[in-house]
Amino acid sequence: MKQLCLSLLLVSSAAFAQDTIRICDASGCSDRPRNTATFEAELAAQPDPAQNPKLLALEAMAAKDPRAAYDLGLRFFRGDGVKKDSYLAIKWMRDAGERGDFKAAQALGRFYLFGLEEMGSDPVEAERWLMMAADKGDKEAKKLLTQARKAKEQAQTDYEWRETVRKNGWVAGWYSGYAYRTYWRDGRWHYY
């Protein structure tokens, strides 16, 4: 744990300019986007990951605040500190979206528009979530809403279109384009 914390402090000046950070752990070192925080090392030290105090604290926080529910969904999507689980990612994003978090609504719209792992595309459901986010002024949701409406109008089983979009890196944006809203310090979760 100390090695991981010290490694987080060792950031080159070039990394600052690129918004990346060098993280070293038992598997080696890598440069990662600054907005991707992880607590995988602590999770590995836990005999039962479900009893991880950070995860339990974030789940309790998520039950009260949609921003934390969004973060939890994003962590399950990325597999950051938890086992990657698309079902739980959608569950927590849906919870946050239903409570008015427009970033979660946008995320759900994206999930439903392009499909997520074993889940196929559903442009009708995508349109529903993207309208919520677009109504709150989210510019990306407005662009995606246009795509969702186009997909809905076309044959909804247009596999080639979805595969082309998926291959062009829509997933990559989730690993660098979206920032967490919470961080762990002093034994509890805080908002940025």
N, C-alpha and C positions, 0 to 999 in steps of 0.2 A: 504494500500500500504506500509506504514512504517513497519507494522508487517511482511509482506512478505519479505521486504528487510532485516529486522533484522534477520528473520528466515534463510535467505540464508547465513548469516554470521555465524550462530551457527552450525558449522560442527564439528562433533567429530573426534578425531584422527583416529579411526577405519575407519570412512567413507573415509578419505583421502587415506588410504591404499587400500580401495576397489573401489576407484574412484566413490563414491556415495556422495550425498549431501542430507541433511534433509530439506525438504520444508514443511512449515506449511501454511495453508490457512483456509478459513472458513469451509472447509469440514474435516479438521484434518491435521495430519502430516504424511509424508511418506518419505522414502529414495528413491531417484531417481538417475539414472546415471548422472554424472557430465556433460556429453555432451548433456543433454536435458534441454535446457533453456525454460522457459515458460513466457508468459505475459497474462495468462488467467485472473488473478485478474483485470488487467486494462481493458481487453476486457469486463468483466462483468459490469464494471462501465460505459462503453460507452452505451448510449441509442441506437445507431445503430452501430453494430459491423463493418459494411462496412465503417464507417467513422473513424475507429480507426487510429490515425495518424501513429502508428508504422506499421500497415498493409499497409496503403497507401504508406508510405515511402519505405517499402520493395518491393511493387509492382513496384514503379517507378524505384527502383534500379535494379529489376529483368528484366525490359524492356531493360536495358543497359548492364547488366552483367550476363552471364550464371551461375556463382556461386550463385548469389542471386536468380535466377530462380530455381536452384536446391534446395536451402534452402526453398523457398516458397512451392515448390512441396512437400518437406519432411514435412513441417508444416501442409499442407492440408492432407497428408497421416496420420500423427499422431493425427491431431486435436489439435495441440499445438497453442493456442491463436486464433484459428479460428475454425469454425465448420468443423468437419472431412468430407472430400469430395474427393472421389476417382477420380471423373472426373477432378477436378481442380488439384489434385496431378499429374495425368498423363499429363494434359495439360502443367503444368509448367515444369515437368521433360522432356517432349518431346521438349519443347522450348529450355531448357538448352542443351539437347542432340544434337539437330539439330545445335546448335551453337558450338559444339565441346567439351562439358563437359563430360569427360569419366565416371565420377561417376554417372551422370544422365543417360548416356547410359546403364551403368550396372544396375541401378535401374529399368529402363524400361525393360531391358532384363529379370530381375527377375519378374517384374510384369506380363509380357507376358508369361513367362515360367510356372509360377504356378497359374496364374489367380489372380485377385484382386477383392474381394467382388463379385459384380454381374457379373464381366467380367470373361469369361472363359479363359482357357489356349490357347495360340497361339504360338506353338514352332517355326513357320516360322518367325514371327515378333520378337520373343525372340532372335532367331539366328542373325537376322539383327542387333539388338542393341548390343548384346553381342560381335559380331565381331568388332564393332566400339571400344568398351572398351578394348577388348583383343588386338587389333592392337596397342593400346597405352600402352600396357604392364601391364594391370590390371590382376593380378593373379587370383582373384576370378572370374572375367569374363571368363577367360580361362577354369576354372573348370565348370562353369555354361554353357559355350558354348558346352562342351562335352555332358552335360545333355540335352541341347536343341536339339542337333543333334540326340542324341539317341531317344528322344521323337518324333522328326520329322520322324525318320525312323520307329518307332513303329506305331501302330495305333494311330492316333492323338486324338482319343477319349478315350484313356486309362485312364479312370476316377480313377481307383484304385491306379495307380502309383502317380498321382497328389495329391490325398487325403492323401496318406501315407506321402509324402514329406511335404504337408501343415500341417498335424498333428504333424510332428516332429519339429515344431517350426520355420519355415522359417520367419514368421512374427516377432517373438520375437527379432531377430537380428536387426530389424529396430528401436527398441526402445532403444537399448544400443550399437549397433555396428557401427552406423553411426553418425558422429558429424556434428553439424552445422558449417558453415564457416563464419557466421556473428553474431554480437551481438549488442545490443542497448545500447548506452551510449551518454550522453551529447546531447540528442535530435535528434540523427541520428544513422544510421546503420554503423558499421565498420566491416572490415574483420579481422579475426584472423591472 
